[in-house]
């Protein structure tokens, strides 16, 4: 071998050393990034064996990084979690690229929400030989979105459902009632002589009064489908799915008694010494619209006020007030 060949070989060896050093630095940098980034990142082969995974991604499930590499999901995670991961990765290995996937999984610290992507890693022949997944923890963002959604449907003064929540819930129950063949009852409640109460005690006391009345209404809620909501001003509503006329009337009596038992002084109420409410009760079955049911209950409430207040008037689809017709 000539001296020139030796020099060229030395240069090639030096270049290889430089490339190996550069590759080692890049691997170290990449490993450092994925060791510290608060995200799930992994690569698995077709046999569901972890080739790589971010320490964070395993740590949130209570698994050490070293205990996961080279092992499969069933060997690392609880059966339910492992089955979900395998099913999702199988879709990717079958050719599907998963974009913006959101999912919730149980962890030792409680349920967590994640959003991310999964995609196949093809081999030389173009066939997927591995799957790569990346996801970030969006638990706080999801919780915030849920809280904002809840607040959008909550009356800020009383803490019960607002008019929007009432409208949505009643529409849903109106649509469900004919399919279930169950009755649907609606109570509309109005605080008696509330304007006089505000004039006598002030608006701050008036707000406190409404909040106490709202809590009393919530106290008669029995089932998850029942809803107490502030209808507007000093008016409240109770939506009672699957409640027949007799049960709705009984619930109205309990609501009135609960408000009277609050014993909120009301010296400006004619003939009474405390805050009371009037209640209109409507019970229907079959095909009604939300507006028709509200009109029926509203008319019953009007009649309760005309009857002297602090009472309930109950009507149903067989015996509606003359001003409200049953739909045909």
Protein Blocks (a to p, Z undefined) as FASTA:
>chain_A
ZZklmmmmmmmmmmmmmmmmmmmmmmmmmmmmmmmmccddddddfkopafbdcfklmmmn
opafklmgopafklmmcfklmmmmmmmmmmmmnopacehiacddddfkbpcddddddddd
ddfkopafbdcdddddfklmmmmmmmmmmmmmccfklopacfklmmmmmmmmmmmmmmno
pacdddddddehklmmmmmnojklmmmmmmmmmmmmmmmpmbfkbccddfbhjbccddde
hiafklmmmmmmmmmmmmmmnopacfkbghiabdcddddddddehjddfklmmmmmmmmm
mmmmmnngaiacdddfklccfklccdZZ
